[in-house]
Amino acid sequence: MQLRPTKPHPAALRRRVELDGTESLRLLGSVSLGRIVLTQDALPTIRPVNHIVDRGDIIIRTHDGAALTQRTREANSPGVVVAYEADDIDPRTHLGWSVVVTGYAQLISDPLELDRYRSMLLPWVEERMEHAVRIPPDLVTGMLLVPADGAAPADQLAPPG
């Protein structure tokens, strides 16, 4: 696999528009890939994962040896503190949005609920994903990057598809 170098684009001025929690979670639910941030050996660790947003919670699948699986097993109630980030920023224009959710990750143990998420969220790596983790949002922040000289384009907030 050969990666193509990207050419730097002139940076046009952009304006950041803060999004409310409802709109941020809606945008988060419009993409399937994000990044989970947790601590491992007292240092931050970031992993790309796929997700769904179900009833306002972020759901991801994990495997037995995953750091997140181990941390959630070891944690007492309410779970282990994590951050979850997803975005959709155009690499050419640098316009788009970014959402960060902070909350306590909890291993899902109910067999019926686990089966439901196994059918809804298919792994995208070749590994047995036997577990699912729920992240109820405690803190939700989102921002929209728009041209500095205009309003947010209507399609900027529309989910893809």
Secondary structure as the mmCIF struct_conf table of DSSP 4:
data_model
#
loop_
_struct_conf.conf_type_id
_struct_conf.id
_struct_conf.beg_label_comp_id
_struct_conf.beg_label_asym_id
_struct_conf.beg_label_seq_id
_struct_conf.end_label_comp_id
_struct_conf.end_label_asym_id
_struct_conf.end_label_seq_id
HELX_LH_PP_P HELX_LH_PP_P1 LEU A 3 PRO A 10
STRN STRN1 ARG A 14 LEU A 19
HELX_RH_AL_P HELX_RH_AL_P1 GLY A 21 LEU A 28
TURN_TY1_P TURN_TY1_P1 GLY A 29 SER A 30
BEND BEND1 SER A 32 SER A 32
STRN STRN2 LEU A 33 GLN A 40
TURN_TY1_P TURN_TY1_P2 ASP A 41 ALA A 42
STRN STRN3 LEU A 43 ASN A 50
STRN STRN4 ILE A 52 ASP A 54
TURN_TY1_P TURN_TY1_P3 ARG A 55 GLY A 56
STRN STRN5 ASP A 57 THR A 62
TURN_TY1_P TURN_TY1_P4 ASP A 64 GLY A 65
HELX_RH_AL_P HELX_RH_AL_P2 ALA A 67 GLU A 74
HELX_LH_PP_P HELX_LH_PP_P2 ALA A 75 ASN A 76
TURN_TY1_P TURN_TY1_P5 SER A 77 PRO A 78
STRN STRN6 VAL A 80 ILE A 89
TURN_TY1_P TURN_TY1_P6 PRO A 91 THR A 93
STRN STRN7 GLY A 96 LEU A 107
HELX_RH_AL_P HELX_RH_AL_P3 PRO A 111 MET A 120
BEND BEND2 LEU A 121 LEU A 121
BEND BEND3 TRP A 124 GLU A 127
STRN STRN8 HIS A 131 ILE A 135
STRN STRN9 PRO A 137 PRO A 147
TURN_TY1_P TURN_TY1_P7 ALA A 148 ASP A 149
BEND BEND4 GLY A 150 GLY A 150
HELX_LH_PP_P HELX_LH_PP_P3 ALA A 151 PRO A 153
HELX_RH_3T_P HELX_RH_3T_P1 ALA A 154 GLN A 156
BEND BEND5 LEU A 157 ALA A 158
HELX_LH_PP_P HELX_LH_PP_P4 PRO A 159 PRO A 160
#
